[in-house]
Amino acid sequence: MTEKKWVYLFSEVDQAEAYCGGDWDKVRGLLGGKGANLADMARIGVPVPPGFTVTTEACNYYSAHGKFPEGLWEQMLAALAEVEKAAGVCATGYHSAEVPSLSRQGGCGTILLQDATS
């Protein structure tokens, strides 16, 4: 059995769409509006920093069980490694004050790492 996917890179929006049966409203429900729109913009070539989204299913699991679902942390670390590779930076040493942009809505956060020269 395949491990449950809790984390989608922006470049994996097609996988999210397949998981949701091609229904874009369900993709927005899975990735959240911001996560789905960033992934879709990346897919069509709009310059979006590399990133990933933790699914609403993971947030709902945490709300229901008071703990993170099995495999979430490992998937987040793997996604962060992919983002670091794509961006050519190491984000794992950042402290919250050093993260250029942190946006929180509905209790889930979106972190956009921006080029320091921009």
C-alpha positions as a printed Julia matrix, in Angstrom:
118×3 Matrix{Float64}:
   0.0    0.0     0.0
   1.24   3.47   -0.88
   1.87   5.92    1.93
  -0.72   8.69    2.3
   0.46  11.89    0.61
   0.24  14.8     3.06
   2.56  17.21    1.23
   2.51  18.41   -2.38
   5.25  20.42   -4.04
   3.9   23.23   -6.21
   5.23  21.2    -9.15
   2.99  18.27   -8.13
  -0.36  19.97   -8.71
  -1.13  17.4   -11.43
  -0.84  14.63   -8.81
  -3.21  16.53   -6.52
  -5.62  16.99   -9.41
  -5.5   13.25  -10.19
  -6.08  12.41   -6.51
  -9.14  14.69   -6.58
 -10.53  13.14   -9.76
  -9.79  16.2   -11.87
 -12.19  18.4    -9.88
 -10.47  21.77   -9.34
 -12.8   22.68   -6.46
 -11.63  19.52   -4.67
  -7.99  20.44   -5.37
  -8.65  23.82   -3.74
 -10.22  21.95   -0.84
  -7.16  19.69   -0.54
  -4.43  22.32   -0.95
  -6.33  25.38    0.22
  -7.03  28.27   -2.12
  -3.6   29.85   -1.77
  -1.71  26.56   -2.14
  -3.76  25.49   -5.17
  -3.41  28.86   -6.87
   0.37  29.04   -6.3
   0.76  25.52   -7.69
  -1.43  26.35  -10.69
   0.54  29.54  -11.4
   3.79  27.54  -11.25
   2.29  24.99  -13.64
   1.43  27.63  -16.27
   4.85  29.27  -16.03
   4.24  32.25  -13.78
   7.47  32.85  -11.83
   6.59  31.48   -8.39
   9.27  30.56   -5.85
   9.53  26.79   -5.35
   7.38  25.62   -2.48
   5.02  23.04   -1.07
   1.67  22.78    0.64
   0.67  20.62    3.59
  -2.81  19.34    2.78
  -5.96  20.28    4.6
  -6.31  16.54    5.27
  -3.17  16.77    7.44
  -4.59  19.81    9.25
  -7.89  17.99    9.79
  -6.05  14.92   11.08
  -4.19  17.05   13.58
  -7.42  18.71   14.7
  -9.11  15.34   15.2
  -6.23  13.46   16.84
  -4.08  16.14   18.49
  -0.97  14.85   16.74
   0.58  14.94   13.3
  -0.26  12.08   10.95
   2.29   9.32   10.41
   4.74  10.26    7.67
   3.95  13.99    7.59
   7.25  15.14    9.11
   9.31  13.01    6.73
   7.32  14.27    3.74
   7.82  17.88    4.87
  11.59  17.36    5.22
  11.75  15.75    1.77
   9.72  18.63    0.27
  11.93  21.21    1.99
  15.01  19.49    0.57
  13.47  19.73   -2.92
  12.66  23.43   -2.39
  16.21  24.1    -1.17
  17.62  22.28   -4.2
  15.39  24.19   -6.64
  16.05  27.56   -4.98
  19.75  26.97   -4.4
  19.43  27.91   -0.72
  19.4   26.19    2.64
  16.22  27.07    4.52
  16.63  24.6     7.36
  18.78  27.01    9.36
  16.28  29.88    9.22
  14.74  31.28   12.35
  11.22  32.72   12.1
  12.54  36.31   12.13
  14.68  35.54    9.07
  11.86  34.13    6.92
  11.07  36.92    4.43
   7.35  36.25    4.2
   5.05  34.25    6.44
   1.35  34.33    5.71
  -1.17  32.57    7.95
  -4.82  31.99    7.16
  -7.15  29.52    8.8
  -4.41  28.25   11.11
  -2.21  26.89    8.32
   0.81  28.8     7.06
   2.37  29.53    3.7
   6.05  30.39    3.6
   7.48  32.05    0.52
  11.27  32.23    0.38
  12.22  35.21   -1.7
  15.54  36.0    -3.33
  17.41  38.39   -1.05
  18.24  40.58   -4.07
  14.59  41.21   -4.97
